[in-house]
Amino acid sequence: MGKFVASVGKFLCCVQVNQSTVGIKERFGKFEEVLDPGCHCVPWITGNRVAGQLTLRLRQLDVRCETKTKDNVFVTVVASIQYRAMEDKASDAYYKLSNPKTQIQSYVFDVIRAYVPKLELDDAFEQKNEIARAVEDELEKAMLAYGYEIVQTLIVDIEPDDKVKRAMNEINAAARMRVAANEKAEAEKIVQIKRAEGEAEAKYLSGLGIARQRQAIVDGLRDSVLGFSGNVPGTSAKDVMDLVLLTQYFDTMKEIGSTSKSSAVFLPHGPGAVADIASQIRDGCLQASSHQTN
């Protein structure tokens, strides 16, 4: 049915131009005008005909270009070119260029292979937008003369060789492990510093406590000596001090013996330690007895 309608339309010199396209009208083989979408009367008897139709829709071309970077790494650059024919230059787009895709691909190859070899691999990844802008600028200047508009150019991907990818991943992994090790070491350092500061503070406070304890003992002994000397006539400070020390010695021995978990008795160091203790205890007892007799 469609073929029949088309045959009838052609017989009646009627031509249909679809939406988003334009028709190229010729007369005896020479370009005459551009036909807008719709129905047009093209009398073939007078030598008029529609040579073809040109789409005005946005088209996309993906180009894969292999090249080498400055540091001798082979990469495949994937570029995406969005373009369309210009309505006011439809005749140029139809007659001047038979294969726009091949022409665009050639310009993309030329720009990428001239730009990327100036960059190292890392810089190429960082300057994708600059590469895309360079390709777009070159394409706009070249394709405008052929009636085509470059809408947008994108560098979709930069693909190094598989071996290079693995090497880059290993480098990144090693760098991250090194950073993690440094962070861990720094954390351990902080912990050790804080622990040392805590121990120093604890020892300082313990020292203050011991000093205060000893000061209190000294003050208590002084008060005891003064009180005993005042209450017992004829006793000297040395006599009272010896008696106090002897009493503390027996109290200490009693406390050690009363502790069930105690397993050691601390004695003065040296071979004559036992005799010294006995002599000190005997002298103390005799001195105490003599004082009581008197």
PyMOL commands that set and color helices and strands:
alter all, ss='L'
color gray80, all
select helices_A, chain A and resi 2-11+44-46+87-95+100-118+121-126+128-146+162-231+237-258+273-293
alter helices_A, ss='H'
color red, helices_A
select strands_A, chain A and resi 14-17+21-27+30-35+38-41+48-55+59-68+74-85+148-160
alter strands_A, ss='S'
color yellow, strands_A
deselect
rebuild
show_as cartoon
